[in-house]
Amino acid sequence: MNRREVAWVVGNRISWLRFSHVLHIALLRPPTPSTPTNPRQQILFVYHSLVYPISSSSTILILLHLIATVDSFICRHFDDSCLFNILYTHIPVAMDFLEAMEIQVGLAVAVLAVVATATYFYSLKKTKVGSIDPENFKEFKLVKRTQLSHNVARFRFALPTPTSVLGLPIGQHISCRGKDSQGEEVIKPYTPTTLDIDVGYFELVIKMYPQGRMSHHFRETREGDYLPVRGPKGRFRYQPGQVRAFGMLAGGSGITPMFQVARAILENPKDTTQVHLIYANVTYDDILLKEEIDGLATNYPDSFHVYYVLNQPPEEWTGGVGYVSKEMIQTHCPAPASDIKILRCGPPPMNKAMAGHLDAVGYSSEMQFQF
């Protein structure tokens, strides 16, 4: 079997390997004599130098199998990273050396480079640190603004590198600094809807009120602008298995810390905590993150339950109507027990009313937490 036949068979056998097209080209075409001038040519040059000299079909198959195995490991542990990106990022020195010396590198060097790169990235993953500082403001660039309704938008901010994490513990928030309509400085807490598994960026879903001082700042913020952020902040601490079940009482933009906690629980396969959410708003259009919340209910029907309440519901509304009542809490939240906790976050009048309802139903102070 010649190299052309090997490349064809292997390429079809391991079609899942995302950079197999690069290896096909490397095996079917001799090294390019000219100096590579773009990223693709640089990658191909290195592959030509590493793979093409190997004449044994069995050796090529072994090399491809090893690279495929390591690439699969990297992609499982490093999100969007794959071997194609890793090689482009970390072997320009090797490329220059190969070009200058015009030598042929064998199987041992190729395998060593792959394994060393995987080990390097694994060590980076284990030592990731957050991008925010609890004492000092750091600026983050707005890279995408998505208008969700007339007064609600999703803001995506870039972190320092594509693999950076925000470093925000579950249930905590950040302080954002801006200027109001009078040009005076204002600082307000917000809870990102993203988690640290979302690398390279964080997102805020903001409802902009007509008279809100920080709302003015976000209304005026455009892509390319920078937002000063400090954190983490907050008293809430969560560990998987901390309680058997959470009841959540949210109103308006108070849904963001609830969504963050719920998502962290549900997307952790080792966390069996039940989540029961009551989410209150004035109108249907006021419901934030409805698509994402409904997605959690669909994907985790045995662990996540949501009950919407509207003060001014549309016709044919099947959810709750009016204000959240004691009866709604008794029906849709876990009953008082030492291994449950009720979280609440909403406008001050709602928080006060919910505290009274919870006391009346029999939830002790240890069973309650207000964001």
Steps between C-alpha positions, in 0.01 A plus 500: 500500500648837400463833678214615278296187579574528872389862511175415319413205727591675824320818402178311450544282807551792740282766340426635847856631523458868436840566352515187282488713185834650601653153538360395160674792336818429695506139383403560139720798421877540549637781713455850368845645418396863535478683830147471648322836507170435680377287793368218280826475306694502826297210638536304177875566490546348846281203418692443177823499697366269772292251305608482137842335555338200671478231234359211704120469470469341843705778655274764346194323636652492848588871481148595388347289775716662767425851375127424482502368856680804637280738299189335643640544852580867438157577355325343800705699751570829331164603351556641150871413487606235255834375382489715186475817711753375754762420237452836330539682832791313649738379227616804300848447645496137389391610152786749469746234616376249244516753220850623589659160551302319226489178701237230513342438838387143574218340689653543848521877466145528367351295782712684758376837373136390521531354850699798627240742367217305664687497830564873475134584441390265779728686741351832384151373568587398854651838582229728356439811707217748483509819296346730763639663812290549817677826583577667167292567193610334176367595159343253259414569137143465376521276194132433438175670592172319426173688549244255644211745537442874506667531844699176542834413342767232532856633529797272427838612631831347397739364760879548463553179299276246322561253785461744791223458758325775692566332835158561655381247762147367455237741632730801532498821301724772359498878546478702177597866476357756262362853471143617526327759284661779705849361449531390862662168588268214596581144615243221495515122553407258222504122473635355172289233334816315397711259706871425510443216254431777248860596426623814330201720580221581744147627439259733677128517423395853596154650532535874447252705701407855389626663820776251582839664542698195389230425244600823327860381480403170339261671258792709377752214491602384152713217369864588548439688825652382828322422827688532834425194716599400853429179689403244600250627755226337704422290806361195322719191494398186315645152491341207312278298732477784750122452520250249369294766323484872433184706479552823307280810513604749232352824374604694191876527457541302824497193278870532411653353820232229500579409142871487575452266798246282318719461195805410709301231681328353196805493275701312762419129451621423853261750662158353582355815661139574404411853388150652526465852355211745534563795271276809522464790255246762401450401134606214276753723321668573833613138542879491470690195375174317427646301213797393711280415801262296287804326355607392849149371569505302176849359544470420872131417560572286807716761674369842398147637536386854415174682572445840339282764665374813321315797642358589156484170311404463133194306393518122536773531763544174693744619766444689822313831511553793735769502767687199640292364786552263792294241314727521196805451720345198672408348162814568297785509755642219713341475845693632803782262600853516631648401161326761282553872445281771350678772301334831421599792281277776369386858559503604869119483541496146362789390722320632806173329406676170425679505837161530671351215294796271571483566875127430498542171312763380749838564339755590767757773447765232436291375209487842332753710309452836329737616227 
